[in-house]
Amino acid sequence: MEWLGLHVLADLPATGQTILDCTHNPYLVVLAYLVACAGSFATLDMLERIGSTELPPAQRQWRLLGSCCLAGSIWAMHYISMLAFQATLEVHYDATLTATSLLLMLLASWLALDTLSRKTWHTRHILLATLYIGVGIGAMHYTGMAAMRSNALQYYRPELFGASIVIALGSSLLSLLLVQRFRHGSGTLHQLFKYGASLVMAGGIIATHFTGMWALTLVLPHGVPLQLPLTDNSLQLSLTIAFITLLISASSISAALADKKLQSKEHDLRRVNMLLSQLDQARVSLQQAAHYDALTNLINRRGFNQVFAERLAEQTSNEGMLAVMFLDIDHFKRINDSLGHDAGDQLLKVIAGHIKAATRPQDVVARFGGDEFCILIGLHNRDEARHLAQRVMQKLKDPIDLAGRRMVMTTSIGISVFPDDGSTCDELLKNADLALYQSKGCGRNNLNFFSSNLKTRATLELQLEEELRIALLEERGLRIHYQPIFDLHSGQVSKLEALIRWQHPQHGLLSPDRFISIAEANGLIADLDLWVLRRACQDLALLNRHGFDNLKVTVNCSALTLGREELPNEVEDALTTANLPAWRLELEVTENALMGNIHSTIALLKRIRAKGVSLSIDDFGTGYSSLAYLKRLPLDTLKIDRSFIQDIPRSSQDMEIVQAIMIMAHTLHLKVITEGVETVEQYAFLSEHGCDAIQGYLLSRPVPLGELRSVLTELNQREERLMAYCDTDRSGSPDLFADNPDYRASASVAPRGR
């Protein structure tokens, strides 16, 4: 078979002269291999650029440059190798076929690189590119051989011809497999793979060429004269082609390196921009977290203070008005205790929505924490603040469905107004908080504006708190006054109620209602109760040495103290220190203190009762105790509050209530003490209807320990006159206590007991 003058499958002619004396210049062969290596390396760089570039125009540019590098290096290697070919005949080349061979290689290179211009290479892509490159190398080589013109004819051995094509395909496949391993890598190993792939590709190209040359046999036809070469310019031409090809390859490699560096810088720049964007997002998130409440999405205290300062500066310059409202949800703790904190959080979200719905768009609503909210509004007069507060209170009364229950919440609100109530943020917030405290003190579900007397009272309470703490620490100024409890059966004083007083250096003798609430609010009440317990036991021990060895002392116990697990041990320590038996002490608790946590209270009282200490319930009838629980409490005594007897005998209804209480108490095997007895008529009524003991100003006001012995002696000697009066004259006698007028006067001037 003859193709373009090439005899591929034809047998050698019978006649003719075979040109066997053919050699190759080894230096030009090495030069050809170096050119192929450089071109292959440049092509692989182009493949990297194509894979790492996302813009289609840039991909097309790198694909074109890579095709030129691959085709040019293979074509240059072929013609340098042909120039290295030395035969004893004149050889020249057809320009058209030479150009055609270059175009064929360019087409094959373009198709191969276009196939590989993908992020991910699959097997079909590698095989197709291998076919393009292998066939392109073979077509370029044999078209180039056809361009060789001489007197001799070219015959090719079929097996070597086929081998050259297989070598071209195999080396191309091996090279692409190596490229696949390193195309997305970096570092030393990446470079080694690239160098190896370049050497394999160049070796395959030059092996294809010389296998094809090995298959070549030049036959000079019979009768054709042998034309010897006239000149030998192969070295100059080879160096020229090699220089141009290497220059193109080096330029391509330089361009690839520059683009890689530029792309790396762009990548770094994008990474920096991404980091800056992430930092901006983090800053926004931190600002959101720092200035907004995560639960309700309202601004928090810090954010509110910032907005408040800006609004305050604005209104100061405009001579405008601002109002600050403190809101506290009434009895919110009950929700958390009964339904759990998750339900409480859901309720807070609903409440926040109600507050936002009741306010105007320009108003600032914040959550300070827990169930505390704050509203900042601009206004023209104080009535605007009142109306807005009333609207919020009304909105919060809308029924809320929560945890399968339908409930209605209320709120207490305190309001301060700029500039009337302060000129700074801290001052206005503090004054609004004082007004809120006033609203809660008035029974909740209320609103109050700040007034100067609130500040005066708060200042006084703060001063009293500090001085009370010092007085308790140094045991200076605190006093105990004792009020006798008269046993109607024995006609003797059977108990003493210990009532604390405070001898203040500026305000004089203060009764408990002036400082007990301060102690409860600031955690001092437990220490105060313990001090009274110890001092009362010590005083009773002193009275015991003066002959009053049958007296008991009753000590009041607050709700906070009653919740302490240490109380039984403290009671035992106080008795042991004073060397008193347990029956000489009685603890007195109120109804509300008992009912605060009834189950734990019952357990605690049983522990105290087990030590021999008596227990009494104070102010009975004024709280919310349940008879079902009352019968379970380990009590000894029930004390009727003075509010039930102060209108006796004028009020028949009060008389019936008192009788009913005494009957109930006796049914529960409790002794009955009535406090606040101030008239003989009350004494006579209680004595007649079975009251066990009485306490009140009719007998004695609370007195200090130094005056107590004379009072006890007087009371113990007065039984006969009292009983005689009750039997003979129910209308009362103005001269009954004429020998001791201080008792009757004390009913109007002495401070009440705790």
KEKEMI-991543 format. One record per residue (C-alpha): residue in three letters; x negated, y negated, z negated. Coordinates in steps of 0.2 Angstrom, whole numbers, plus 5000, padded with zeros to 4 digits. Layout:
ALAXYZ...
***
This chain:
MET500050005000GLU499349835005TRP499849674996LEU499049505000GLY497649605008LEU497449714992HIS497449904995VAL498149964979LEU498850144983ALA497850164999ASP496450295001LEU494650235005PRO494450225024ALA493450365033THR492250245041GLY491550085034GLN490250035022THR490650035003ILE489849884994LEU489249964978ASP487849844973CYS488949724962THR488449654946HIS489049524933ASN488149374925PRO488149424907TYR488049244901LEU489549194912VAL490549344905VAL490249284887LEU490749104892ALA492349174900TYR492749264883LEU492349104873VAL493549014884ALA494949144882CYS494649144863ALA494748954862GLY496348954873SER497149094863PHE496849004846ALA497548844854THR499048934860LEU499349014842ASP499248834835MET500548784847LEU501648924841GLU501448864823ARG501948684828ILE503448754838GLY504048854823SER503748714810THR504548574821GLU506448544819LEU506648414833PRO507048484850PRO506048354860ALA504548394849GLN504748584852ARG504848554871GLN503248454870TRP502248584860ARG502948724871LEU502348644887LEU500648604879GLY500548784873SER500948854890CYS499648754898CYS498348814885LEU498748994887ALA498948984906GLY497348874908SER496248984897ILE496749144905TRP496549064923ALA494848994918MET494249154910HIS494749244927TYR493849124938ILE492349114927SER492249294927MET492449294946LEU491049174947ALA490049294936PHE490349424949GLN488849454960ALA488949544977THR487849554992LEU489049465003GLU489749295006VAL491349254995HIS492549104995TYR494349074988ASP495949034996ALA496548874988THR498448914990LEU498349084982THR497249014968ALA498548874964THR499849014965SER498949114952LEU498948974940LEU500748934943LEU501249114940MET500249114923LEU501048944918LEU502849014922ALA502449174912SER501749074897TRP503248954897LEU504449104897ALA503449184883LEU503349034872ASP505248994875THR505649164869LEU504649134853SER505248964849ARG506349024835LYS506349024816THR506549214815TRP505749334827HIS506649494831THR505949644839ARG506849604856HIS505949434856ILE504249504853LEU504449644866LEU505149514879ALA503749394876THR502449534877LEU503249584894TYR503049404900ILE501249384895GLY500649554900VAL501449544917GLY500949364919ILE499149414916GLY499149554928ALA500049444942MET498849304939HIS497349424940TYR497849514956THR498449354964GLY496749274960MET495949424968ALA496949414983ALA496349234985MET494549304986ARG493949295004SER492549395012ASN492149515026ALA492449665014LEU494149745011GLN494849764993TYR495349944988TYR495949984970ARG496050144961PRO497850174955GLU497450244938LEU496350094934PHE497549974941GLY498950044930ALA497750044915SER497349854917ILE499249814916VAL499449924901ILE497949844893ALA498749674896LEU500449724889GLY499649814874SER498449674869SER499849554870LEU500949654859LEU499649674846SER499249494846LEU501049444844LEU501249564829LEU499749484821VAL500549314824GLN502149364816ARG501149404800PHE500349234798ARG501549114807HIS502349054791GLY500849074780SER499448964774GLY497748984766THR496249084770LEU497149244774HIS498249154786GLN496749084795LEU495949254796PHE497449324804LYS497449184816TYR495649214821GLY495949394823ALA497449374834SER496449254845LEU495049384847VAL496249524851MET497149414863ALA495549354872GLY494849534871GLY496449594879ILE496349464893ILE494549494897ALA494849684896THR496249674908HIS495149574920PHE493649694920THR494749844920GLY495449774936MET493749734943TRP493249914938ALA494649974949LEU494049874963THR493049944978LEU492449824992VAL492349915009LEU491549825024PRO492449885039HIS491449975053GLY490649855065VAL490849705054PRO489249615051LEU488749585033GLN488649405028LEU487449365015PRO487849225002LEU487049065008THR487048964991ASP487349014973ASN488248874964SER489248994952LEU488348924936GLN488848744939LEU490548784944SER490848904929LEU490148774917THR491348644924ILE492848754923ALA492348804905PHE492048624900ILE493748564906THR494648714899LEU493748704882LEU494048514882ILE495948544885SER495948684871ALA495048574859SER496148424862SER497648534860ILE496948604843SER496548424837ALA498248374842ALA498948524832LEU497948484817ALA498348304817ASP500248354819LYS500048474805LYS499248344793LEU500648224799GLN501948344795SER501148394779LYS501248204774GLU502948194780HIS503348344770ASP502548264755LEU503448104758ARG505148204759ARG504648294743VAL504248124735ASN505948054741MET506848214735LEU505948194718LEU506448014717SER508248054722GLN508248184708LEU507548064696ASP508847944701GLN510148074698ALA509348124682ARG509347934677VAL511147924681SER511548084672LEU510548024657GLN511447854657GLN513147944659ALA512648054644ALA511947904634HIS513447784637TYR514947904639ASP515848034628ALA515748204636LEU517448264629THR518548114634ASN517448034648LEU517747864638ILE516247764634ASN515447804618ARG514747684604ARG513147644613GLY514047604629PHE515447504620ASN514147394611GLN513247354627VAL514947304635PHE515447214619ALA513847104619GLU514147054637ARG516047014634LEU515546924618ALA514246814627GLU515446774641GLN516946724629THR515746624619SER515246514634ASN517046504640GLU517746474622GLY518846624624MET519546754612LEU519246934610ALA520047064599VAL519247224593MET520447364587PHE519847514577LEU521047664579ASP521047824567ILE522147964571ASP523248004555HIS522948174547PHE521948234562LYS520948354551ARG522448454548ILE522448504567ASN520648564566ASP520948654550SER522548744556LEU522348764575GLY520448764577HIS519248644585ASP519648694603ALA521448634600GLY520748474592ASP519648444607GLN521148464618LEU522248344608LEU520848214608LYS520848224627VAL522748194627ILE522648054615ALA521247974625GLY522447974640HIS523847904630ILE522747764624LYS522147724642ALA523947724648ALA524447604635THR523047474639ARG522747364653PRO521447394667GLN520247264660ASP520347324642VAL518847434636VAL519247594628ALA517947694618ARG517747844608PHE516547824593GLY516648004587GLY517848124579ASP519548044580GLU518947864580PHE519347754595CYS518947574598ILE519847454610LEU519047284616ILE520247164624GLY520246984630LEU521746874624HIS522446704622ASN523246724605ARG523346844591ASP525146904596GLU524346984612ALA523347094601ARG524847144590HIS525947184605LEU524547294613ALA524247384596GLN526147414594ARG526147484612VAL524747604608MET525547664592GLN527147694602LYS526347784616LEU525447904604LYS527147954597ASP527548034613PRO527748224609ILE526248334613ASP526248514617LEU524748604610ALA524348784606GLY526248824608ARG526748694597ARG527548524600MET526948384589VAL526948194586MET525348104581THR525247934573THR523847814572SER523147674560ILE522447524568GLY521347384561ILE521047224571SER519747084570VAL519846934582PHE518446824589PRO518046694584ASP519146684569ASP518446844560GLY516646834566SER515446784579THR514346944581CYS514747114587ASP514247194570GLU515247074560LEU516847094571LEU516647284571LYS516447294552ASN517947174549ALA519047284561ASP518447434551LEU519047344535ALA520747314542LEU520847494547TYR520447544529GLN521847434524SER523047514536LYS522647684530GLY522847624512CYS524547564516GLY525247734520ARG524547754538ASN525447734554ASN525247544552LEU524147404559ASN523347264550PHE522347114555PHE520747064546SER520846934532SER519546864521ASN520246944505LEU519847114513LYS518047064514THR518047004496ARG518747164490ALA517547264501THR516147164494LEU516747194476GLU517047384479LEU515247394486GLN514547304471LEU515547414459GLU514947574468GLU513147524466GLU513347474448LEU514347634444ARG513047744452ILE511747654440ALA512947664425LEU513147854428LEU511347884431GLU510747784415GLU512347824405ARG512547644402GLY514247554400LEU515347714402ARG516547744387ILE517847874383HIS519447814374TYR520547944366GLN522447944366PRO523248064353ILE524548194358PHE525748224344ASP526448394341LEU528348384337HIS528448554329SER527048534317GLY527148344315GLN525248324317VAL524148264331SER523648424340LYS522648354355LEU521648204361GLU521648154380ALA519948094385LEU520147944396ILE518547854404ARG518247674403TRP516947564410GLN516247414400HIS515647314415PRO514447174410GLN515447044421HIS517147104422GLY517447174405LEU518247334401LEU518847424417SER520247554417PRO520047704428ASP521147634442ARG519747504446PHE518347624449ILE518947814450SER519447784469ILE517747714472ALA516947864464GLU518047984474ALA517647904490ASN515747904488GLY515448074480LEU515248014462ILE516848094455ALA516048264452ASP514648184442LEU515848074433ASP517048214428LEU515548314422TRP514948174411VAL516648154403LEU516748344400ARG515048344391ARG515348184381ALA517148234376CYS516448404369GLN515148314360ASP516348194352LEU517548334347ALA516048414338LEU515748254329LEU517648244323ASN517548424318ARG516248384305HIS517448254298GLY518848374295PHE519748374311ASP519448554315ASN521048594323LEU521048464337LYS520948504355VAL520248384368THR521048374386VAL519848324400ASN520548264417CYS519848364432SER519948284450ALA520448374466LEU518648364472THR517948434456LEU519248574456GLY518548634473ARG516748664466GLU516348844463GLU515048784449LEU516448714438PRO516748874427ASN514848874423GLU514848694419VAL516248704407GLU515448844398ASP513748744397ALA514648594390LEU515548704377THR513948794372THR512948634371ALA514248564359ASN514448724349LEU516348724352PRO517448874355ALA518348884371TRP520048864364ARG519648684358LEU519548624377GLU520948604389LEU520748554407GLU522048434415VAL522348434433THR523748354444GLU524948434455ASN524148374471ALA522448434466LEU523148604463MET524048614479GLY522548554490ASN521848734492ILE523048834482HIS522249014485SER520448964480THR521148854466ILE522148994458ALA520549104459LEU519448964451LEU520748924437LYS520849114433ARG518949114430ILE519048964419ARG520549034409ALA519649194407LYS518349104397GLY519749044384VAL519948864391SER521748804391LEU522448724407SER523848594410ILE524648524425ASP524748334424ASP526048204431PHE527248344435GLY528648294447THR527648164456GLY526748284468TYR527348424480SER527048574470SER527948734474LEU528848834460ALA528348994469TYR526548944467LEU526848864450LYS527349034442ARG525649104449LEU524548974441PRO523649024425LEU524348864416ASP524748834397THR525448664397LEU526548554409LYS526548374406ILE528048264412ASP527548104420ARG528047944412SER529047884427PHE530448014422ILE530647944404GLN530447754405ASP532247724409ILE532847844395PRO534147824387ARG534847704400SER534747824414SER535847984412GLN535048054428ASP533248044421MET533848124405GLU534548274415ILE532948284426VAL531848294410GLN532948424402ALA532948524418ILE531048514418MET530848574400ILE532048714403MET531048774418ALA529348754409HIS529948854394THR530648984406LEU528849004413HIS528149004395LEU527348834397LYS527248704383VAL527948534388ILE527048374384THR527948204389GLU526748054392GLY527147874392VAL528347874377GLU528547694371THR530147694361VAL530947774347GLU532447814357GLN531347914369TYR530548004355ALA532248054347PHE532848114364LEU531348224367SER531348294350GLU533148344351HIS532948434368GLY531448544363CYS529948444370ASP528348514362ALA527248364361ILE527248184366GLN525948054371GLY526147864373TYR526047694366LEU527347724353LEU526047824344SER524447744349ARG523547664363PRO521947754369VAL520547704357PRO518647724356LEU517947864345GLY517547734331GLU519347694328LEU520047864331ARG519947934313SER520947794306VAL522247814320LEU522348004317THR522547984298GLU523947854301LEU524947964314ASN524848124303GLN525548024288ARG527047954298GLU528048104302GLU529248084288ARG529847904293LEU529947954311MET531048114308ALA532148014295TYR532447884308CYS532848004322ASP534148084310THR535047924303ASP534847784316ARG534847824335SER534947634339GLY533147604334SER532347494320PRO531347344323ASP530447364307LEU529947544309PHE528147504315ALA528047334305ASP526547394295ASN525547424311PRO526047294324ASP524547334336TYR525447494342ARG526947404348ALA525947264356SER524847394364ALA526247444375SER526247294386VAL524347244386ALA523347404384PRO522747484400ARG523547654406GLY522647814404ARG522047904420
***
